[in-house]
Amino acid sequence: MSPKPKPLTLGRVLAHCAVGLACAAGLVLLIPLAGGSISLRSALAAGPSGMGTNSDALIFWGTRVPRVLMAMLAGGSLALCGLVFQSVL
């Protein structure tokens, strides 16, 4: 006999959403820093406004960060589609 699942409450939903958002924020901050031979210190110091003068900032802010954000958007969309599909079945 399997144990009964806990009832779904607003507090549990908010807790799960908070954990998911914290994980997403951590990924947005950490994934663009992984790999490559660009100087991340100069790219972060220049900021998004320094893309015209700093090639490292151009690579980081113009290529890496948008790709990570789009990957998160695509993954979230697929997760939402899977949730809807499972709820329909």
Sine and cosine of phi, psi and omega as CSV:
sin_phi,cos_phi,sin_psi,cos_psi,sin_omega,cos_omega
0.00,0.00,0.80,-0.61,-0.03,-1.00
-1.00,0.06,0.50,-0.87,0.00,-1.00
-0.95,0.32,0.47,-0.88,0.01,-1.00
-0.95,0.31,0.65,-0.76,0.04,-1.00
-0.94,0.33,0.46,-0.89,0.04,-1.00
-0.93,0.37,0.55,-0.83,0.02,-1.00
-0.93,0.37,0.53,-0.85,0.00,-1.00
-0.99,0.17,0.88,-0.47,0.01,-1.00
-0.87,-0.50,0.27,-0.96,0.01,-1.00
-0.89,0.46,-0.61,0.80,0.01,-1.00
-0.89,0.46,-0.66,0.75,0.03,-1.00
-0.92,0.39,-0.64,0.77,0.02,-1.00
-0.90,0.44,-0.72,0.69,0.01,-1.00
-0.90,0.43,-0.60,0.80,0.04,-1.00
-0.90,0.43,-0.69,0.73,0.03,-1.00
-0.91,0.41,-0.64,0.77,0.04,-1.00
-0.90,0.43,-0.64,0.77,0.01,-1.00
-0.90,0.43,-0.67,0.74,0.03,-1.00
-0.90,0.43,-0.68,0.74,0.02,-1.00
-0.89,0.45,-0.67,0.74,0.03,-1.00
-0.92,0.39,-0.61,0.79,0.04,-1.00
-0.90,0.43,-0.66,0.75,0.05,-1.00
-0.91,0.42,-0.67,0.75,0.01,-1.00
-0.90,0.44,-0.68,0.73,0.02,-1.00
-0.90,0.44,-0.64,0.77,0.04,-1.00
-0.90,0.45,-0.64,0.77,0.03,-1.00
-0.92,0.39,-0.65,0.76,0.02,-1.00
-0.88,0.48,-0.58,0.81,-0.02,-1.00
-0.99,0.15,-0.51,0.86,-0.12,-0.99
-1.00,-0.10,-0.60,0.80,-0.10,-0.99
-0.89,0.46,-0.70,0.72,0.01,-1.00
-0.90,0.45,-0.32,0.95,-0.02,-1.00
-0.99,0.15,-0.21,0.98,-0.10,-1.00
-0.99,0.14,0.71,-0.70,0.14,-0.99
0.96,0.29,0.09,-1.00,0.06,-1.00
1.00,0.04,0.23,-0.97,-0.03,-1.00
-0.90,-0.43,0.29,0.96,0.02,-1.00
-0.99,0.15,0.38,-0.93,0.04,-1.00
-0.99,0.12,0.98,-0.22,-0.02,-1.00
-0.93,0.37,-0.51,0.86,0.02,-1.00
-0.88,0.47,-0.70,0.72,0.00,-1.00
-0.96,0.29,-0.54,0.84,0.02,-1.00
-0.92,0.38,-0.68,0.74,0.02,-1.00
-0.95,0.32,-0.56,0.83,0.02,-1.00
-0.93,0.36,-0.59,0.81,-0.01,-1.00
-0.95,0.30,-0.52,0.85,-0.01,-1.00
0.95,0.30,0.04,-1.00,-0.01,-1.00
-0.90,0.44,-0.43,0.90,-0.01,-1.00
-0.97,0.25,-0.25,0.97,-0.02,-1.00
-1.00,-0.03,0.26,0.96,-0.05,-1.00
-0.92,0.38,-0.41,0.91,-0.02,-1.00
-0.97,0.23,-0.40,0.92,-0.08,-1.00
-0.92,-0.38,-0.37,0.93,-0.09,-1.00
-0.89,-0.46,0.89,-0.46,-0.04,-1.00
-0.93,0.37,-0.53,0.85,0.05,-1.00
-0.91,0.41,-0.65,0.76,0.04,-1.00
-0.91,0.42,-0.60,0.80,0.02,-1.00
-0.89,0.45,-0.70,0.71,0.01,-1.00
-0.91,0.42,-0.72,0.70,-0.07,-1.00
-0.94,0.35,-0.83,0.56,-0.10,-1.00
-0.98,0.17,-0.48,0.88,-0.07,-1.00
-1.00,-0.03,-0.35,0.94,-0.05,-1.00
-0.86,-0.51,-0.82,0.57,-0.13,-0.99
-0.94,0.34,-0.77,0.64,-0.06,-1.00
-0.89,0.46,-0.72,0.69,0.04,-1.00
-0.88,0.48,-0.58,0.81,0.03,-1.00
-0.91,0.41,-0.65,0.76,0.02,-1.00
-0.91,0.42,-0.69,0.73,0.00,-1.00
-0.90,0.43,-0.65,0.76,0.03,-1.00
-0.93,0.37,-0.60,0.80,0.05,-1.00
-0.90,0.43,-0.63,0.77,0.05,-1.00
-0.92,0.40,-0.63,0.77,0.04,-1.00
-0.90,0.43,-0.69,0.73,0.02,-1.00
-0.91,0.41,-0.67,0.74,0.03,-1.00
-0.90,0.43,-0.66,0.75,0.04,-1.00
-0.90,0.43,-0.63,0.78,0.03,-1.00
-0.91,0.41,-0.67,0.74,0.04,-1.00
-0.90,0.43,-0.63,0.78,0.04,-1.00
-0.90,0.44,-0.66,0.75,0.02,-1.00
-0.91,0.41,-0.65,0.76,0.05,-1.00
-0.89,0.45,-0.65,0.76,0.05,-1.00
-0.90,0.43,-0.62,0.78,0.04,-1.00
-0.90,0.44,-0.70,0.71,0.02,-1.00
-0.90,0.43,-0.67,0.74,-0.01,-1.00
-0.89,0.46,-0.68,0.74,0.01,-1.00
-0.93,0.37,-0.56,0.83,-0.01,-1.00
-0.96,0.29,-0.47,0.88,0.03,-1.00
-0.96,0.30,-0.60,0.80,-0.02,-1.00
-0.96,0.27,0.00,0.00,0.00,0.00
